[in-house]
Amino acid sequence: MATLRNIMPISRDDAESETGWLAIPAAGEPEIRIGFASIEERRRVLDWLNDGLRAGRPGRLVSEYPLLFERNASAVHLTVWENDAPVAFCTLWAVTFRVGVHRLRTGLISLVYTDPAARGRGHARAVAQAAIEQAGRLELGLLVLWSELDRLYRPLGFDRAGHESLLVLDALLLEQAIDTARPDPGLRVERVSPADWLEIERLRGFRTCQLELDGGELARARTIPDLEVRVAKDSHGMRAFALRGRGDDFQEVVHEWGGDPEAALLCCQSLLEACAPWNELFLMTPPSHDPLAWRLRQAGAHRVHQPMGWMRIASPAAFAKDIAAMLPSLSEL
Ligand SMILES: CC(C)(COP(=O)(O)OP(=O)(O)OC[C@H]1O[C@@H](n2cnc3c(N)ncnc32)[C@H](O)[C@@H]1OP(=O)(O)O)[C@@H](O)C(=O)NCCC(=O)NCCS
């Protein structure tokens, strides 16, 4: 079997060029390219990837992942080429998590994909390995990804890390929780309007750990299809929000909420009512104390635990530096 070790930056200048790192092709062997050499190559890879992951819905993947594909210099795309065709792919997104007042440089690996005709030959593992090495070069302390595939990621040095809980929500349970919590009767729940996003961001900002996004990235994130948002307002303004769905992911999951838990219950209720014929939704909550989860648990919500994802250190030096700065607040991580 051909090895996939042909990634090599031609020079530091090339490495920092607009298209990212370049690879030297080795005749007859698969080759991993980092970035796209041309607009044509980018179009070809994205069309192939969209056909594989979102068949019959042209352009869907780019619209679901605007932060990765719309001119984002911190998103690195890695493609395995064989016989002048893309055969495997993944994306490494360099982000920063704000933890209290500190920062944790992190790489998120996503969209790992191998063409059906090329599966079982180590391409996914090789492209993920290339992403790990790239993350080290970019001085990202930590790498995180979400997957069920132990056999793919454990040999690459990833470990299961963290837990999250899903609470099962149905109409009766929400009614009971709302009865007990007695949200202000002056609250009204609405679909989100463009003017609401600034306030949603303010409410999100109260979290201890948060992915940092700039204004442009936030604006693009709002365009993701199949994102359902409810806001609860009173005469003073927004009191809470809740988000369900994100492209093809999280269709049945309220994956984000913020503000007063009593008001957020009303947002969850409205989201559930709008997804008939389903009669259940899930609420994703962190393992730490969460006031909304607590109210739902009091009302009898059933909880499903699941591992959060996979992590490994990419650049030990960068990780040590970031962690050393935040040691006093480590328990919040
Ligand atoms: C999952 C996927 C990327 C694997 O690609 P691949 O190139 O065939 O994977 P590799 O050949 O590098 O396999 C690496 C390891 O993962 C294991 N693996 C691959 N696909 C697997 C699957 N569907 N279920 C369980 N294990 C799997 C392989 O057995 C191999 O482990 P081994 O060496 O112990 O046998 C490919 O099947 C795919 O694109 N699927 C659709 C998209 C998808 O599910 N992506 C999510 C990835 S997180």
The ligand as an ORCA input file, in Angstrom:
! r2SCAN-3c Opt
* xyz 0 1
  C     -15.334      7.021      8.357
  C     -14.476      7.188      7.133
  C     -13.917      8.608      7.086
  C     -13.318      6.173      7.202
  O     -12.466      6.380      6.084
  P     -11.352      5.296      5.665
  O     -10.392      5.996      4.790
  O     -12.007      4.101      5.143
  O     -10.715      4.974      7.080
  P      -9.297      4.288      7.336
  O      -9.023      3.299      6.242
  O      -8.277      5.348      7.547
  O      -9.583      3.519      8.680
  C      -8.923      3.829      9.880
  C      -9.508      2.967     10.984
  O     -10.864      3.309     11.215
  C     -11.687      2.149     11.140
  N     -12.955      2.511     10.509
  C     -13.115      3.096      9.308
  N     -14.413      3.270      9.049
  C     -15.085      2.782     10.122
  C     -16.460      2.685     10.430
  N     -17.420      3.137      9.612
  N     -16.794      2.149     11.630
  C     -15.846      1.713     12.489
  N     -14.510      1.772     12.230
  C     -14.147      2.301     11.052
  C     -10.913      1.187     10.265
  O     -11.279     -0.143     10.524
  C      -9.498      1.483     10.641
  O      -9.178      0.832     11.851
  P      -8.169     -0.462     11.860
  O      -6.886      0.064     11.292
  O      -8.097     -0.822     13.295
  O      -8.837     -1.475     11.007
  C     -15.276      6.902      5.827
  O     -15.907      5.656      5.955
  C     -16.315      7.950      5.543
  O     -16.022      8.941      4.883
  N     -17.571      7.755      6.005
  C     -18.618      8.722      5.796
  C     -18.345     10.022      6.523
  C     -18.166      9.851      8.024
  O     -18.812      9.026      8.651
  N     -17.304     10.675      8.607
  C     -17.147     10.715     10.046
  C     -15.754     10.511     10.441
  S     -15.535     11.161     12.081
*
